[in-house]
């Protein structure tokens, strides 16, 4: 019952990962705040998954997003999940609609693949291997800005177009299944080894 109340009839926008400065979570918080101030009916839940109490508190008090956080919490659309067991994550992803990857720096980006495998639309900055797996506009979106207005516009476009979300999410899931399944992983690596064998 409580879980359904939090969803409030709308699949949430989700961020999951560490809550460090390089992750740029304040960009997402400010983007959702902009959307709600512009159009109150866009009250999709925002789930922030990850971080311990101190890390969450640091984000909440960050001057770059503290006012946005207060408004989002007051409107009961922002929910802090904190650290969860990894086997719970697929359940949360299955309930979600969009995954926002706002990193300013990223050596990899496994969370992108996890979200795509769950059929979510992924909005990602072009760091780590985001551009290696996302074909912009086909199986996700690359956002080359940390401007919350840019993020808000893209999120609004997707929230108002469920058919587009469904198509992009389906393409994302197919990409993860066809290109990054374990069998495909071994196949690619074996081909590399064979290329160097005498």
C-alpha positions, 0 to 999 in steps of 0.5 A: 500500500505504501509503495503504491502511494509513493508511486501516486499512479505515475511511474517515477523518474529514478536516479541510482548510484553514489551521491558524490559531487561528480554525479551531478544530482543537483542538476536533476533536482533542479530540473524537476523543480523547474518542471513542477513550477512550470506545470504542476500537473507534471508531478512525477515522483523522483526517486533518489536511490543510493547514499548513506544518511550523511551523503543524502544530507549533504545533497539536501543542504547543497546551496546549488539545489537546497531550495529545489529540494525543499519545494520537491519534498514539500510537494511530496514528489521527492523520495530518498531511498538511501542504500538498498540491497542490490537485489532490490534494485530491479524491482524499483527499476521495473516500476520506473519510467526514466533513468537520469545519469547526470555525471560530470565525470564517469570512468564507466557507467554500469548503471546505464546498462542496468537501466536499459536492461530494465527497459527504461528510457535513459538520459545521460551525459556523454561520459564513461561509455554512455556514447558507446551504448546509447544511440541518441534518440533511438535507445536513449538520449545524450544530454551534453549540458548540466543546465537544468533547463535543458534537462527539464525540457527533455524530461517534459517532452518524454513525460508528455509522450508515453508512446515515445517512451515506450519505443525508446525503452523497448529499444534500450532493452533490446540493445542491452539484451543483444549487445551486452548479454554474457554470451555476447560479452564472451563472444566479443572478447574471444574474437579479440583474443583470436585476432592476436593468436598466431 
